[in-house]
Structure formats: structure tokens, C-alpha cells
Amino acid sequence: MKKLIIVCEGKHRQCGDYLSQLVSLDDDKDIKVVGVKDGAVASQVWTEEEYSANSAQISSEQYILFIGNSKLIKDKRSHMLNKYSEYGMQYGWLGKQAVLFVERVVDMKEYDSFIDYARRNQSDVTKLIELKSDVMDIPDDINEEDAKGIKKVLNPIKTLQAVIVNAPIRGLNAFNKMSNNKKIEGQQYTCLVLVFYLNGLSQFLGLSEG
């Protein structure tokens, strides 16, 4: 089993939790692998402070993914190879360290194009949502505590539909620009986490060719 540490800039901790939840789901169907093979990866989410406190004890064989755009993460990615770049969203890696970050927030001139891109290129994501919804259907005879656990894992999947597909942002102006930028950046990170999970994570971990 591959072990992955996900190190997050403070404001992007939710993205790390989201990716960890995606990794933990049993979502493969028949012989088709969705994201990474079920049971092949164990992940844990750290803050930057936790990483700094433990970095001296981390082996060079340990897989680490950094999420965010802080000074620490910028330093870590300085020599990494870019594997994906669309609408300001980027991920890449070198050896056993990878990075996932939004370099710039899309402006309103390209926002509609970004949303179309997210919808068009995430047909697999839509299938993933449907698949996970089927996988995570709650049986009638399940106990209350287990049902709460299943709902907790499924919630971020449903959030994707609200954040990317069903929540276009309009009316950018001088007064709400900062607020809208934060929301748009959130959409970009949500999109990027899923794209990485579906298309990049398995390759980074050496679980697939390419």
C-alpha cells in the first residue's frame, strides 16, 4: 500500500480532506479503476506547521503532496515538472513530491469558458458523482452512526455540483471583486482536486504507466 501525506496551506485544508476522502472511497466498478485502485493508498492530511515539525524525520521514500500557494509550497515546487495547466490550475511533481495549486484566479472574461471547461472535461466527474452516490447509498438496516459516517464522506461529492456546475458567479465589480475572487478560486481548487484524483494521482504514486 502506498502512503501519502497531504500537506495543506491553512485556507486549503478542506481540499486536503476532500482528496483524502476521495482516496478512501471504494469506488471502483467491475474492472474499471476510478482515480486510484481501491485499498491501494492510505492518506493523512497535515498542516504546514505539522510538516515543518516532522520534516527531519520524513524519509525520501515518502510520497508527499502539497496543496496551496504559500511561500513554503512555492519553494517546494521550484524544480517540479508541470504535468497539468488549465485556467490557472496546475499540478506537477518530481520524484515522490507533488504540488497542486491555483496560480491565478480566472477573470470574468474567461469565467464562462472555465465553467464550460469544468463541465465538458468533467464528464468523468459527473459519472464519478453518480457512481459514488450509488456506492454510498445508505441501506435501510444500517445503524445511525454508520449512516452519519457515509453522509459525511458523500457531502463533498455533492458539494462539487453546487460549487462548480450549479453556482456560476456574476456581477463582478469593485465592491465584490475580492469576495468573488475567493469563491472562484474555491471553484478552481475543487475542480483541480478532482482532475488530479482522476488523472494524476495514480501516475504520481507509480500505480499506473505514463
C-alpha positions as CSV (number, residue, x, y, z in Angstrom):
1,M,0.0,0.0,0.0
2,K,1.2,3.5,-0.9
3,K,1.2,6.0,1.9
4,L,0.5,9.7,1.0
5,I,0.9,12.7,3.2
6,I,-1.1,15.7,2.0
7,V,0.3,19.0,3.3
8,C,-2.1,21.9,3.0
9,E,-1.8,25.7,3.3
10,G,-4.1,26.7,6.1
11,K,-7.0,28.0,4.0
12,H,-7.0,24.9,1.7
13,R,-7.2,22.3,4.5
14,Q,-10.7,21.4,3.2
15,C,-9.2,20.5,-0.2
16,G,-6.8,18.1,1.5
17,D,-9.6,16.5,3.4
18,Y,-11.6,16.2,0.2
19,L,-8.8,14.4,-1.6
20,S,-8.3,12.1,1.3
21,Q,-12.0,11.3,1.3
22,L,-11.9,10.6,-2.4
23,V,-8.9,8.3,-2.0
24,S,-10.6,6.4,0.8
25,L,-13.8,5.6,-1.1
26,D,-14.4,2.1,-2.6
27,D,-15.5,3.5,-6.0
28,D,-14.0,1.0,-8.5
29,K,-16.7,-0.7,-10.5
30,D,-16.1,-4.2,-12.0
31,I,-12.6,-4.0,-13.5
32,K,-12.6,-0.2,-14.0
33,V,-10.3,1.8,-11.6
34,V,-11.7,5.2,-10.7
35,G,-8.9,7.5,-9.6
36,V,-6.7,5.1,-7.7
37,K,-7.2,1.4,-7.1
38,D,-9.4,0.8,-4.0
39,G,-7.3,0.0,-1.0
40,A,-4.0,0.9,-2.7
41,V,-3.4,4.2,-1.0
42,A,-3.6,5.4,2.6
43,S,-3.5,9.1,3.2
44,Q,-3.2,11.6,6.0
45,V,-3.7,15.4,6.0
46,W,-1.1,17.7,7.6
47,T,-0.9,21.4,8.1
48,E,2.3,23.2,7.0
49,E,3.2,23.5,10.7
50,E,2.9,19.8,11.2
51,Y,5.0,19.2,8.1
52,S,7.7,21.6,9.3
53,A,7.8,20.0,12.8
54,N,8.2,16.5,11.3
55,S,10.2,17.1,8.1
56,A,13.5,16.0,9.6
57,Q,12.1,12.5,10.2
58,I,10.4,12.1,6.8
59,S,12.1,9.6,4.5
60,S,12.9,10.5,0.9
61,E,10.7,7.5,0.0
62,Q,7.6,9.1,1.5
63,Y,5.1,10.4,-1.0
64,I,4.1,14.0,-0.2
65,L,1.5,16.2,-2.0
66,F,1.5,20.0,-1.2
67,I,-1.7,21.9,-1.8
68,G,-1.7,25.7,-1.9
69,N,0.4,28.7,-2.9
70,S,2.3,29.7,0.2
71,K,6.0,30.5,0.4
72,L,6.8,27.0,1.6
73,I,4.9,25.4,-1.2
74,K,6.4,27.8,-3.8
75,D,9.8,26.8,-2.6
76,K,8.9,23.1,-2.8
77,R,7.6,23.3,-6.4
78,S,10.5,25.4,-7.8
79,H,12.1,22.3,-9.6
80,M,9.0,20.2,-10.1
81,L,7.8,19.2,-13.6
82,N,4.5,20.7,-14.6
83,K,2.0,17.9,-15.6
84,Y,-1.2,19.9,-15.9
85,S,-2.1,23.5,-16.5
86,E,-5.5,24.9,-17.4
87,Y,-7.3,28.1,-16.4
88,G,-4.7,28.9,-13.8
89,M,-4.9,25.5,-12.2
90,Q,-1.7,23.5,-12.1
91,Y,-0.2,20.3,-10.7
92,G,3.1,18.6,-11.1
93,W,5.7,16.5,-9.4
94,L,9.3,15.4,-9.2
95,G,10.2,12.1,-7.6
96,K,8.0,11.5,-4.7
97,Q,6.8,15.1,-4.0
98,A,4.0,16.7,-5.9
99,V,2.2,20.1,-5.8
100,L,-1.3,21.2,-6.6
101,F,-2.1,24.9,-6.7
102,V,-4.1,27.7,-8.4
103,E,-1.6,30.2,-9.9
104,R,-4.2,32.8,-10.8
105,V,-7.9,33.4,-10.4
106,V,-9.8,33.4,-13.7
107,D,-11.2,36.8,-14.6
108,M,-14.8,37.4,-15.6
109,K,-13.9,37.4,-19.3
110,E,-12.9,33.8,-19.2
111,Y,-15.1,32.7,-16.3
112,D,-17.9,31.3,-18.5
113,S,-15.2,29.5,-20.5
114,F,-13.8,28.0,-17.3
115,I,-17.2,26.8,-16.2
116,D,-17.8,25.2,-19.7
117,Y,-14.4,23.6,-19.4
118,A,-15.2,22.2,-16.0
119,R,-18.5,20.8,-17.3
120,R,-17.1,19.5,-20.6
121,N,-13.9,18.0,-19.2
122,Q,-15.5,16.6,-16.1
123,S,-18.0,14.2,-17.8
124,D,-16.0,11.6,-15.9
125,V,-16.5,13.6,-12.7
126,T,-20.3,13.5,-13.3
127,K,-20.1,9.8,-13.7
128,L,-17.9,9.6,-10.6
129,I,-20.6,11.5,-8.6
130,E,-23.3,9.2,-9.9
131,L,-21.1,6.2,-9.2
132,K,-20.2,7.3,-5.7
133,S,-23.8,8.1,-5.0
134,D,-24.7,4.6,-6.0
135,V,-21.8,3.1,-4.0
136,M,-22.7,5.2,-1.0
137,D,-26.4,4.5,-1.0
138,I,-27.4,4.0,2.7
139,P,-29.2,0.7,3.3
140,D,-32.4,0.7,5.3
141,D,-31.0,-1.5,8.0
142,I,-27.7,0.4,8.6
143,N,-27.2,1.8,12.1
144,E,-27.3,5.6,12.8
145,E,-23.6,6.1,13.4
146,D,-22.6,4.3,10.2
147,A,-25.2,6.3,8.3
148,K,-23.7,9.6,9.6
149,G,-20.2,8.5,8.5
150,I,-21.4,7.7,5.0
151,K,-23.2,11.0,4.7
152,K,-20.1,12.9,5.9
153,V,-18.0,11.3,3.1
154,L,-20.6,11.8,0.5
155,N,-21.2,15.5,1.3
156,P,-18.0,16.8,-0.5
157,I,-19.1,14.9,-3.7
158,K,-22.4,16.7,-3.7
159,T,-20.6,19.9,-3.0
160,L,-18.9,19.7,-6.3
161,Q,-22.3,20.0,-8.1
162,A,-23.1,23.1,-6.1
163,V,-19.7,24.7,-6.3
164,I,-18.7,24.1,-10.0
165,V,-21.7,23.1,-12.0
166,N,-24.6,24.9,-10.4
167,A,-23.1,28.0,-8.9
168,P,-21.9,30.5,-11.6
169,I,-20.7,33.8,-10.2
170,R,-21.9,37.0,-11.8
171,G,-21.8,40.8,-11.3
172,L,-18.1,41.3,-10.7
173,N,-17.4,44.9,-9.6
174,A,-15.1,46.9,-7.5
175,F,-17.1,46.2,-4.4
176,N,-17.4,42.5,-4.6
177,K,-14.3,41.6,-6.6
178,M,-12.4,40.2,-3.5
179,S,-15.4,38.1,-2.4
180,N,-16.0,36.8,-5.9
181,N,-12.3,36.0,-6.4
182,K,-12.3,33.9,-3.3
183,K,-15.3,32.0,-4.5
184,I,-13.9,31.5,-8.0
185,E,-10.6,30.3,-6.5
186,G,-12.6,27.8,-4.5
187,Q,-14.2,26.5,-7.6
188,Q,-10.8,26.2,-9.3
189,Y,-9.4,24.2,-6.3
190,T,-12.4,21.9,-6.2
191,C,-12.1,21.3,-9.9
192,L,-8.3,20.7,-9.7
193,V,-8.6,18.2,-6.8
194,L,-10.9,16.1,-8.8
195,V,-8.9,16.3,-12.0
196,F,-5.8,15.3,-10.1
197,Y,-7.6,12.4,-8.3
198,L,-8.9,11.1,-11.6
199,N,-6.0,11.7,-13.9
200,G,-2.8,12.5,-12.0
201,L,-2.7,10.8,-8.6
202,S,-2.2,7.2,-9.8
203,Q,0.6,8.2,-12.1
204,F,2.3,10.2,-9.4
205,L,2.2,7.3,-7.0
206,G,3.6,4.9,-9.6
207,L,0.3,2.9,-9.8
208,S,-0.1,3.4,-13.5
209,E,2.1,3.9,-16.5
210,G,2.6,7.2,-18.2
